[in-house]
Amino acid sequence: MNNIIRRKMLLGLAAASTAAATGTHAGERLIRENPKLVAIGNETLSLQESYLAARAECKRIVDEYAFKWPLAPEPILAFGSGSVPESDLTGASISRIVDERGDFEQVWRYGTPEYFENAIKYHKSRIAHIRTTKSKRGLEFEKRWLQRSKEALPLSRKYVAQIAQLREQSGYAAARERQSEALEKLRQHVSEIIKAEAATMEGVLIKAQALVAWSHVDVFDKDVNPEGRRWAESFATTIIDQAEA
């Protein structure tokens, strides 16, 4: 785009801005903005505030329970089928260093009650089998792991019950659902505004306001919205159309 075209477009935008302020266009011809765009544009601020309020509530809950959230006790840390990653209230993995298990921070897994119940059955079965053999090889090993599993089972039951109680007590799941609903309403709203035809600079400003509202959305939520990549291009086209007019 050369300088001459840019200057013409800037003049066009200036004229469009004046028209938006005065309600007139060249030759005093009144141009009315798309009434549908104006109507839905009036809802932008309310939807934005609803989303921000829901997000703030989720953050408040997470901050409140961050210091209350228990870590899995060392005896129930385990690997294999039936074990699950240690996670916080939001479900995000917890990375930490466990004493006497290395100096590197990592995500640890812990055994669920079902994990240790199955382990107890397995070790009992192995012990019964080994006792039928002459060598009795591996008997002490299985006995040792049977005892560990028996000791870990009540700890696992207590820990799982504790974090389940905290999840329910916090109300985070319901708050997160409200945030998701507010996000989807805002996303649909912005999409509808971007797709609507703008007749004047007022329409351009309505679209800009919608994009500003969307800019407050969390980065992850933006990434899972495939339409968002096309919104900027559509908005740029609207601006150019107004400038050329």
N, C-alpha and C positions, 0 to 999 in steps of 0.2 A: 504494500500500500504506500504510494508516494505522498509527499508532503501536501500537495494540492488537494488530493482526495481526503486526507486527514483533516485539513482545515475546513473543507466543506462539511464533513461529518460533524466536526466540533460546532460549527455554526448551526447545523441542523439540530444537534442536541441542545444547544442554548435556546433555540427557538422552541423546541419541544418542552424544555423546562419552563419557559415563559408561558406556553400554552397550558401546561399543567397547573401553573399558579393562577392564571387569569381565566382559564376555561375557553380561550379563543385560539384560533390558528390564523395563518396567513389569510388576509382578506376578511378578517373578523368572522370567519366561518366556524361555527361551534362544532367541535368534535367531542362526542361522548365516549367515555371509556366503556369497554365491555362490561355490562352490568353484572354478569356472572362472576367475572374476575374481581370486581369491586366487592361483591357480597362475600365471597370466600376469603378475600384478602383481609376483611375485617375480623376474621377468626384467628389470624396468625398469632397475634400476641397472646391470646388466651391459651391456645394449644402449646405455644412455647413455654409459657409459665407453668402449665400443668405438667409438662415433661420435666422441667427443671425442679419442680417441687417433688415429684416422684423420685427423681434421681437423688435429690438431697436427703430424702427420707431413707433411701437405701444406704447412702453413705453414712448417715447418722447411726443406723443400726450396726453397720460393719465396724465403725469406729468404737462403738460402745462395747461390742462383744469381742473385739480383737484381744483385749487383755484378759477376758474371761475364758477364752477358748483353750481347752486342754490339749496337750500333746500326748500322743500314744505312749504308754509306758514301755520302757525298753524290752521287758520280757515278752511282749506280744508282737514286736517287730518281726516280720517273717516275709518270706518270698514264696512264690508258687501259686498254683490255682487256689482261689479262695481268699487270697490276700488282696488288699486294696490300698491305693496310694493315700498317704496321709494328706488331708485337705482341710481348708478353713471353712468358715461359715458360708462363703460364696461358692464353695466347691473347687476353688483354686488350689493347686498342689502346694504343700508346705515344703520348703527346702531348709534343711538344718544339719548341724553336726551332732552326732550322737557319741557320747563318751565311750572310749575304748572300741569304737567301730570305725576308726580312721579319722583323718584330719580334714577330709573334703566335705563340703556342704553338698547335700543331695536330697532328693525326694525319697523318703523311706516308705515302705509298705508295712501294713500290720495285718495280723490274722483276725478274721472275724470269728465269732463264736462257732459258726459252722466249720470254719477252717480247723479249729482245734478239736472240735468234736470228731471230725473225720480223721484227724491225725491220731487221736486216741484210739479209735477203732483200728486204724492201720497198724499202729505199733503193737497193739494187743494181738492182732492177727499174726504179725511177724514173730512175736514172742512165742505164741502157741506153736507155730510151725517150727521154729528153731529148736524148741524143746523136744521135738520128735526126731531130731537128727543126733548123730553121735558126737559130732565136733562141737556143737553148741556155739559155733562161730557167729559173732554179731549179737549175741544175747545181751551183753552188757550195754552195748550201743543202743539197742532198741529200748531197754529198760530206762536208760538215761533220758532218751527223747520222749518216752511215755510220761515220765515224771515231769519233764519240762512242759509238756502239753497240758497235763492235768493242772499244773500251777498257773499256766497262762490263761486257761479257759475262764475262770471267774474274773480275771483282770480284763479280759476282752469283753465279757458281758457287761461289766461295769462301765467301761470306756464307751462302748457303742451306745449304751443307754444314756450316758451322760451327754454325749454330743447330740443325740436325737432329741433329748429334752431341751437343750439349748437352742437347737434349730427351731423347735416349735415355740419356745418361749420368746424368741427374738422377733418372730413375725416377719422374718426376712423373705421367705418364699412368697408371701402375699404382697409384700412391698415390691419385690422384684417383678411380680406379675403386673402390678399397677404401672410400673415403669415401662414394661414391655408394651402394654396397651397404649400408654400415652405416646410412646415412641412410634408405634404403628399408625396412630391417628395423625401424628405430625408428618410422618413420611408420606402418607396418602394425600394429606393436605398440600404439602409442597409439590408433590408430583402433579396434582390437579392444577395448581397455580402455574407451574412451568409449562404445562401443556396448553393452557388457555391462551387465546389470542389477545395481545395487548394492542389497543388502538391509539393510545397516547402515552406520554411520558409517565402519567399516573400509573399506568399498567406496568411500566418498567420498574417503577419504585415499589410496587406491590410484589413483583417477582424478586426484587433485590431484598426486600424485607423477609420474604420466605426463605431465601438462601442464607441470610444472616441467622434466622431462627435455627436452620439446620446445622449451622456451623457450631452450635452449642452442644450438639449430640456427641456422645463418646466416640472415639476413633474406631473402636471395634464395631460398634453399631453402624457406623458409616461404611465400613468395609464390606458388610454383608448386605448392602443395598446396591445392587447392580445398576439401578436407574441413576444413582447419584453421579456416575461418571459422565452421563449425557446432559445433566442439568446445566453445567457451566457452558457447554457448547450451545445449548438452546437459548440460554440467557444472552450470550454474546450475539447470537443471531438477532434476538429481539432488539438489542441496543443498536445494532447496525441498521436494522430496518427503520427504526425511529430516526436515526441520524440521516439516512438517505431520503426519508420522507420530507 
